[in-house]
Amino acid sequence: MKNKDLMIGVLLALLTTFLGTFLFIKLFTDMGYLTGMHLYKEQGMLGKILTLGAILNIILFYFLIKKDREEISQGVILGLIIITVVTLFL
């Protein structure tokens, strides 16, 4: 059960980061999502955009802690670590 909750947390962190980057590009630029991601990758700013998108994970983590879902919140932290490692290589 714990591994399942951990994987749910990782998937939630990845989806929340995707949602955050999507919202950032849609709200603060005039570009489409794929065009914006391609442009930011060419400019070497993709890691920064992913970092901004990961801010929503703080809200998710706080919500899960308040709901006493510690195993899933540990998965969110693991997902953030994965996102951090990926961002380092971009």
N, C-alpha and C positions, 0 to 999 in steps of 0.2 A: 504494500500500500504506500509506503514511503517513497519508493522509486517512482511510482505513478504520479504522486503529488509533486515530486521534484521535477519530473518531465513536464507536467502541466505548468509549473512555474516558469521553466525555461521557455516553453512555447509562448506563454503569456508575455514574457519580457521581450521576446523577439517580435511578436505581433504589436506590442505597444510601441516599440522603437520604430517599426515600420509605419504605424499610424502617426507617430510624432513627426517623422520626417515628411510624410505625405502632407500633414496639416501645415507644417512649416513652409513647404514649397508652394502649396496652394494658396496660403494666406498672405505670404510675404513676397511672392514673385508673380510675374505674369506668365510663367512658363507652365507647361504640363509636367506631370511627375517624372516621366521617363526622360524628357528633354532636360529637365532640371538636374536629375541625377547624372546624366551624361555630361552636362556642362560643368557641374561641380567636380566630377571625377577628372575631367580634363584640366581644371584649374587647381587640382590638388586639394580641394576643400571638402571632399566627401567624408572624411573622418570627422570634421567639425560639424557637418550636417547630421551625421549619425549621433554625435554626442548631444546635439540639441534635441534630437528625437528621443533620446533615452531619458530626458528629463521627466517624461510622463511615467516612467517606471518608479520614480520616487512616490508619486501619488498612489500607484498600484501597490507598492510595498506597504505604505502607511495604511491603506484600506485593508489589506490582508492581515496585517498585525492586529488591527482593531477587531477584525472578525475571528481572531484566534485560529488562523490558518498558517501556522508557523512553517509547516513543511512546504507549502506552496510558496511562501515568501522566501524560503531558502533557495528555491528554484529560481525565483526572480533575481536574487543576488548572483546565482551561478550564471544566469543568462546575461546579466550585466558584465560579469567577468569575461564571458565569451565575446560579447560586443566590444569590450575594451581591447581584447587581444586582436580581434579583427580590425579594429580602428587603428591599432598600432602598425599594422602591415599595409594599410591603405595609404 
